[in-house]
Structure formats: C-alpha cells, structure tokens
C-alpha cells in the first residue's frame, strides 16, 4: 500500500505532470494530459471497485491507495499506450508486470522469480530515465517484494489496507471526546447484535420491486424489448414460455445485466466464461418448461496481446449468443479505448472491494 501504490506509483505518475520537469522525455504536455484524463473518465468499473476514476490533473495529489492500484494494474497499460514516450512506457510496464504477478490469487516460484526480474530491471533503469535523485527508499523496497511473497504469500494478504480500513471504522465509532472506549465498545456490541439477529426490514421501495422466485434464485423481472436478434436466440432453445430479468441474486451473489437501471455509471455485466471467452450479459431469461436460467448477450472472444500483461486481453470477435447462467464466473472490467475493446480480469478476489 505505502511502498508501491502511495509510493512509487504516485511519485512517478505525478512526475509526468510536474511543470519543473519540462523538457524531460517523460514529461507530458498539456494535450497528452487531457488525452489521459479523457480516456480515464470514460472508464466505468464494476461495482466491486469501490471508487470510479477521477482526473489525475485535478485530484492526482489526493488519490487514495485503491485508486493508484487500479491505475497501475488496470487502467494505465491501456490509457498510456501511444501517449507516453515508448521507452518510458516500456519501463512502466515492468512495474505493472512485476506487481501484477505478486498480487495474483496464487504466487509460485516461477511467477515470483519473473516478478523479481521485472522489478529489478525497473529499479535499475530509474537513473537512466528519471535521474539518480529519484532512486528512493520506496524504489529499493520493490526489490524485496518477491522474497516476501515467497515467505508470506501474495502481497494483498499482508498489505496495510485492512488495518487502515479498521482505523477508519474505529474513528467513526467516536462521536465525542467523552468516554471514547465506551463509545467504541457500544458500537461493536450493537453491530454484533444486528449481525446475529439477521433481521431484514423491507422498505416501501423494496416492497414495490417486482420479485420472482426461481428456485434458489431471486430476480428483478422486467419487460424486454425483444429485437429479431434476441428472438432468434431464444428460439434456438425452443423452451417457451420465457420470463425475463435484469438482475439475479444467485447464492448470495448479485449478477447484473445491461438492462439493469443502475448499469449506466458502472459496467458490472461482463463476466469470465471459458478460456479466452467473456460474456456481456444483456438480460436473463428463465425457461419455465425446464426451470433453467439462461443469459442472453454477446460472446466476446479475446486474445492476449504480448504488449500487455496476461490479465489484459483484447477483444477480437463479438457475437450474439445465449448460454446457461452457470457458465458465468467472475466479473471483468471492460474498457473501450479508441477502436479497441479490452477485457481485464481481476488479479485476485480480495483487492478493490474495500478501502
């Protein structure tokens, strides 16, 4: 959290915007700064990402660690393409590849050694690109991350983020300077009772929401404007009658589609399916005759561009399709940049949820 996201990543990114560095090959001009901001603000991350992108020009100095982590691992490889100087961009990708390998769900000896090579090369090239004055303590710490991942596991398991989250929770428990410990104790006691009771209070809005129980599934049912394309896909299954939904609650997990009315600012409807294939869910369809749920949308066939880290894939073919809901896996991040569409798989199941 401090050595990488709030350290190296923040330092070098803001250095590209520093007016005192005018004339250096890494310094961005005003036009390129605006291009980066424009591409960044177009991104609509899924709900699992706690913060939406903000302007680096305006808010970069007060970015939170989670924003810098998303910038490093997901946004920057695509946004900076053809914007940064080629040598500076390739140098930045060394940091991206090194950290990405160490925050994956599992880190083995091979990935750890590869990460160590990338980070060591990144650190050793800093004097050539940025100057010796930018060889900081945080930069040196990068060379030790691989060894710590071998001893303790992926980096996100011993980052400072959970401790910072807990500190903020503790601060919010205190409303006055009197009896601080008592306030914290009462807050925790109240939370324990509420979680133990698991009482669900139905609001008026909740009661008005049209719900349909599909076995273990709960759905927000809607009327879908069926185009010829959608009708043809449904006819392939020949399983009438159909009932349509924009959102599913499946085994305590929420599945969203593009028809869900809160999908305008967030794209939470692109999922992993099989290898090199993702799926963009347009809506869910329940076949009453066989009591099965299908997803209607687009199959996104992807390939790994050697220029990017393995978790960033480029979409090659898009085709309308209908698949069983059980084929959907983890939610992905979809980025549309200029003429290309990218699908980014989240590196682990812990990062990005909280801050």
N, C-alpha and C positions, 0 to 999 in steps of 0.2 A: 504493500500500500504506500509506504513512505519512500522506499528506495527506488521503486520503479514508477508507479503512477504519479505520485506527487513529487517525485524526484527527477529522474532522467527524462521521462516523457514530457512533463510540464516544462522543464528547463529548455530542452531543445526545440519544442514546438513554439514556445514564446520567443525563442531566439530568432526564429524565422521572421517574426513580426517586429523585432527590435529596431527602431529607427537608427540607433547608434551603430548598427552593423551594415549600414548602406555600402554597397559595392562588393560585399562578400557573395560568393556563389550560392550560399544557402538562403540569402535574404530574399523575401518575397516582395514583389512590387504591389502597388495598390490594386491593379487589375487581378492579379493572381489571388490576393487576399479575398477579393469579392467573389471570385470563382469558387474558392474553397467554402466560403460561408453559404453561397447559394446551393451548392451540392449537399452540404451538411444539413441545411434546414429543410431539404426535400425528403430526408430520411424519416420513415415512420416505423420505429422499432416496435416489436410486440409488447404485450402487457408485462412480460417477465422482466423487462428492462425498466428500472424504476424512474429514469429520467429521459426525457426526449432531448434531442440535440439542441444546443444553443450556439449562438455566434461566438467564434473564438476571438474576433476583433473586439467585441463588446464585453464578453464575460469570461474570456480565457483565464484571466488572472485569478478568478474566484471559482473556477471549475472544481467540482468535488472529485474524489478519487474514482468513483464509479464512472464519471464522465470521461476521465482520462483513460480508464481501462477500455471503455467502449471505443474511444478514439484510436487507441493504439492497435487493438486486436481486430476490430471490425470495420470501422469507418475509414481510417487513414490509408490503408493499402489501395483502396479504390478511389477515394476523393483526391489523393495526391498524385495519382497516375497522370503523367503528361503535364503536371503543374510544377512540381519540384524539379530542380536540376537532376539529371539522370544519376550522377554519382551520389548525390545527397539522398535521392530516393532509394537507391540500392543499399546504401548504408543504413537507412531507416528500416528497410525490410529485414535486415539482420536482427535488429532488436525485436521486430514483430515475430519473426520465426522462432527466435530463442525463447521469448516469454510464452508464446503460444504452446510450445512443446512442453513447458513446465507447468502450465495451468490446465492441461487436459485432465480428463477423469482419471486416467492412469498414466504413470510415468515409469517407463522401464529403462534399462541401462542404455539401450540404443538411442532412445529419444533424448535421454539425459545428456549423453555424450554429444549428440547433434546440437542440442541447445547450447552446450558449453562452447562448442566451436563457433557458433553464430555470435554468442555474446562476447567471447574473447576477441573475435575479429572486429566486432562493433567497437569495443573499448580501445583496441589498439589503433583503430583508424580515426579516432576522435581528434588527435593533434593535427593530422593532415587536413581534415575537412573544417574543423571549427577552431583549432588552435589549442595549445597546451593549457591555456588558462581555464579551459572547460573540462579538463580531466579532474572531475570532482570525486569526493568520497563516495557519493551515490553511484557514480560510474564504476568505481572499483568494486563496489558490492555486487555488481552484476556478475562478476567472475566467480562469485561464491554460491550463486543461486542453484546451480546444477548439483553441487555437492550436498546442499541442504535438502534438495528434492529427493536425493537418493537416501538420505537419512530419515526424513520426516514425511515424505510423500509429496504430492502436488502442492504448489505454492498456496493455493486458496485455503488449504487446511490449517495453515499457521499464519495467515495474514492478520493484520491488526484490525481489519474491518469489523468483525463481530464484537471486539472489545469497544471500538468506537461507537457502534450501534447501542451497546449496553450502557455506555456512559451517557449517551443522549437520552435513553429511556429513564435512567436514574435522575437526570437533571429535570426531566419533565414531570417527575413524581413530586418534586418540591415546588410548592406554591408560595411559601413564605420562609423567613429566617427562623421561625419558632418551631422547635421540636422536629428538626429535619429527619432524624432517624425514624420517628413515629410516622411521619408522612409517607416515607418510603415503605415501611412495613405495612401500613394500611393499604397502600396501593397494590402491593404484591398479594396481600390477603384477599382483596376484592377481586383481583384478576384470577386467583386460584379458584375462588368460589364460582365465578362466572364460567370459567372453562370446565369446571367439574359438573355444573348443572346442565350445560349444553342446551340452554333454553333458546328457542327460536321465536322471535317476535315478528309476526307478519305485519308489515306496514300496509297502508292503503294501496300504495303503488304495487307492492308485491301481490296483493290480492287481485288487482286488476290485470296483472300479467297473465296471459293465457298459457296455461301449462298443460302438457300432455305426458302421461306416464307411459313410457315404452319399456316395460320390464324394469331393468336396473337403471334405465336412462330417464332423465328429465329434460324436456326440451321446450324452447320458446318457439311455438309454432307460428307460421306466417303464411300468407298467400304469395306464391312465387309467380311472377310474370313469365310464363313458360314460352320461350322462343322455340323456333323449329329445331335448333341445335340441342336444347335441353330435352325437348320431347323425343327426339330420335335416340338420345342416350338412354332415357328411361324405358323406351320401347325395346331396347336391346335386352333388358332383363325380363320383360313381359311379366311383371309381378304387380299388377294393379290390384286394389286401389293404392294410391300413394298419399302420404301426409308429409308436409314439408316443414322444416325448422331452420332457424338462423343460428341457433346456439344449442349445444348439448352439454349437460352435466353428466359426465361419464366417470364412474368410480372415483368420485371426489375431485375430478379434474374437469376443467371447462374447455370445450372445443368451440372455436368461433368460425364463422364464415363471413364472406364479404357482404352478405345481406344483413348482417347484424348491425343495428343502427349506431353502435359505438365504434365501428371499424373505420371511421373517417380519419382520425388522428393516429390510430395505431393499426399496423398490419399484423394481426395475430392469427391469420388464417392460412399461412403457408407452413406445410409440415414435411418432415422427412418421411419417406416410404421405403423404397428399396434403394440399393446402392446406385448412386448417380441418377436417382429419380426423386423429385419432390412433387408435392401436390398442393395446388392452390384451391382451397375449398370455397365454392360459390354458395352452396346450401346443402343441407342434409335432407335425405329422403327416406322415409320409413315405409317399407313394403309390408302392408298388413297381412298379405297372404302367407308370407313365410316368417313374419316377425323379425326381419333383419333391417339394419340401417345402412344406407349407402351414402357416399359423398359424391356430389356432382361438382365438377370444376375442370381444372386444367392440369394435365401432367406436364411437369417441367423437366425435360431431360437435360442433364448437366454434364460438364467435364471439368477436370482440374487443369487450370492454366498454370504451367510451370513458373510463370512470373509471380504468382501469388502463393501464399501458404495453403496447405491442403484443405483447410476448413472453408476456404473461399472458392466457390465453383461458379462457372459461367454457364448461363442457360443457352442451349443450342437449339432445342425444338420445343414448341408449345403445342399441345393438342388437347382438345376437349375429351373428357373421359369420365367414367363412373366407376368407383371402387368401393369395397366394403370398408366401413368405418374402422374396423380392427386393424387395417393396414397402416393407419396414420400413427406416426411415432412422435418424436419431439418437434416442437415448433421451431421454425427457422426465421432468419432475418432476410428479408427481400430488399434488395437495393436496385434501383433503376438509375443508371448513370449514362447520360448521353444516349448512345444507340445500343448499349448492352444492358442486360439484366443479370444480376448476380444473386446467388443463394448462399448465405453464410450460415454454417452450422455452429451452434454454441458449443464452446470447447468443454464445458462441464455443466453439471446440474446444480451448482451452488452459486457461482458468481452472478451478479447482475440483479438478483432478486431484492436484496436489501442494501441499505447503506447507513 
